[in-house]
Amino acid sequence: MRHRVAGRKFSRHSQHRTWMFRNMLVSLLEHERLRTTLAKAKELRGWADRMITLGKKGSLHARRRAFAMLRNEGVVKKLFDEIAPRFKDRPGGYTRVYKLGWRPGDNAPLSLIELVTAPSAGEKKKSAVGKAKEVLGKVTPKKKAKGEKAGEEKKERKETKETKPKAEKKAKKEDKKKETPKEKETSKEKKKPPKKTSK
């Protein structure tokens, strides 16, 4: 019986397991998400939590311990400067695992492990009513601006119409009336079918 035996072996010897999780941990901290099998993702959570806790300590000793594990200066810098400050008020549980289904071929359960994006300490959760008011506040000024623009365009149109003399308008109407009877006659002639002659 394997009572109280921690950790998964993954059919690998201890060094291989350490290297595998070191590589996965570097990828997780670099890209902040990783697609892998469910068992590996669950095992990786503990490794990630330990590294982020070292990042939160922020001491030189913690930085050296993190580098001894990760062996990547860029990722260690990102861990201590960007990732750890996001989780300063969070007492653990820095990762989340989503199930993605099964891998074609060997039918292994796949998952996505990612860092939890924690809201900053200054931001407070807003109620649904507060969010709705904020959204409405953003939307209504745009509508007013559109209405003002439309009103300005209408005024410009009216001004251009008023500037045209009435005599020009009357002349155009008379020209249209004169042209319409001729057009009607030509349209009637076109509609008449040609007469058939019998032989």
C-alpha angles and dihedrals in degrees: 000000000000099000115163093002107143126208136025123266100205089201090284132116118251097262093049090049091051093049092047094053092043090057092044091048092051090051092047094051093043098049097021091227136058135189113218142127119303096246093051091047092052091049092046092058092075093048091050093047091053092051094047090049088054088050091053091053089058097191125137090248091053090049091052092048090050091050091049087058102036101034091201120106095198093053092046090052091049091047094053099036104036114012103040096050089056090060100041093117096039115093098207139311096096096162137058128203124211122192112231103184129253131325115243111240104031098023092231114167108252127207143177118230118194140165115263110246103227119202115242118262093247094060118083125200111261125217121242090255092052091050092049092051091049092051092047090049090055095046103045099061090057091055091050091051091052090049091051091050091049090050091051091051091051091051090051091051092050091050092052091048092051093051093060111091118244092231091065090052092052092048091053091050092051091049090053092051092051093049097049100068092051091049090051092053093050091048091053091051091051092050095054110097117229115264116252117228118212119223 
